[in-house]
Amino acid sequence: QVQLVESGGGSVQAGGSLRLSCAASGYTYRTNSMGWFRQPPGKEREGVACIYPGGRVTYYADSVKGRFTISQDNAKNTVYLQMNSLKPEDTAMYYCAAALGVGTVVCGEKWYNSWGQGTQVTVSS
């Protein structure tokens, strides 16, 4: 059974940092894109970053470039999202997702078919 478990969310002041983790199990981790998405209060869910572990290809939304870094630990089947220089507009529920069965890098939400439960990030000014 595919399982994605996020952790690391919390409350932080603007300018601070958080690192989100997503532990994956139940599938071949290395041949599926994984992504981080977020849903701010009252808004649509949006893509933040994605990574294709097989080729170590990464992409970022313009709003987080230079501040967020997606990475992986193959030994732990875990994907991370390091978030620095956080802003109040980064406040959202953050979700980890996997694009199972798609053997290349994809970042569009439509490709992602397995989701974690989400972890809340709140940034105060």
C-alpha positions in Angstrom: 0.0 0.0 0.0 1.4 3.4 -1.0 1.9 5.7 1.9 3.2 9.3 2.0 3.7 10.8 5.5 4.6 14.5 5.8 6.1 16.1 8.9 8.0 19.2 9.9 5.3 21.9 9.6 4.7 24.5 12.2 4.6 28.2 13.0 7.5 30.5 12.3 8.1 34.2 12.0 8.8 35.8 8.7 12.4 35.2 7.7 12.6 31.9 9.5 13.1 28.4 8.1 11.4 25.1 8.2 12.2 21.7 6.7 9.4 19.5 5.6 9.9 15.7 5.2 7.9 13.2 3.2 8.5 9.6 4.0 7.4 7.3 1.1 6.6 3.6 1.3 4.9 0.9 -0.7 6.2 1.7 -4.2 9.4 2.1 -6.3 10.5 5.5 -5.0 13.3 6.1 -7.5 11.3 6.0 -10.7 8.5 8.3 -9.8 8.3 12.1 -9.6 7.5 13.5 -6.3 6.3 17.0 -5.6 5.3 19.4 -2.9 2.1 21.3 -3.3 0.4 23.9 -1.0 -3.0 25.3 -0.5 -3.2 28.7 1.1 -6.3 29.6 3.1 -9.2 30.2 0.7 -7.2 29.6 -2.4 -6.5 26.8 -4.9 -3.8 24.3 -4.4 -0.6 25.1 -6.3 2.6 23.4 -7.1 5.7 24.4 -5.2 8.5 22.1 -6.3 9.0 18.7 -7.8 11.9 16.2 -8.2 12.5 13.2 -10.3 14.8 11.0 -8.1 16.0 8.9 -11.1 17.5 11.9 -12.8 17.7 14.3 -9.9 15.8 16.9 -12.0 14.1 19.6 -9.9 11.7 22.4 -10.7 10.4 25.2 -8.6 7.5 27.7 -8.7 8.7 31.2 -9.4 7.4 32.3 -6.0 9.8 30.0 -4.1 12.9 30.0 -6.3 16.0 30.9 -4.4 14.2 30.2 -1.1 13.0 26.6 -1.2 15.1 23.5 -2.0 13.7 20.1 -2.7 16.0 17.1 -2.1 15.9 13.4 -1.5 17.5 10.8 0.6 17.3 7.5 -1.3 18.4 5.4 1.6 15.4 6.7 3.6 12.9 7.0 0.8 12.3 10.5 1.9 11.9 13.8 0.1 12.5 17.1 1.8 11.5 20.7 1.3 13.9 23.1 2.9 12.1 26.4 3.2 14.2 29.5 4.0 13.4 33.2 4.2 9.7 32.3 4.8 7.1 35.0 4.1 3.5 35.3 5.4 2.3 34.4 1.9 3.9 31.0 2.3 1.3 30.2 4.9 -0.6 27.1 3.7 -1.2 23.4 4.1 1.6 21.7 2.4 1.1 18.3 0.7 3.6 15.7 -0.6 2.5 13.8 -3.6 3.8 11.1 -6.0 3.2 10.6 -9.7 3.0 6.8 -9.7 3.5 5.1 -13.0 4.9 8.1 -14.7 8.5 7.3 -15.4 9.8 10.7 -16.0 9.8 14.1 -14.4 6.4 15.7 -14.2 5.3 18.6 -12.1 1.7 19.3 -13.1 -0.8 18.4 -10.4 -2.8 16.3 -12.8 0.0 13.7 -12.9 0.0 13.2 -9.1 -2.1 10.3 -7.9 -1.0 9.6 -4.4 -1.1 12.2 -1.7 -0.1 12.7 1.9 -2.3 14.0 4.6 -0.7 17.5 4.6 1.2 19.5 7.2 0.4 23.1 8.1 2.9 25.9 7.8 2.1 29.2 9.3 4.3 32.3 8.9 3.6 35.3 10.9 4.8 38.8 10.1 
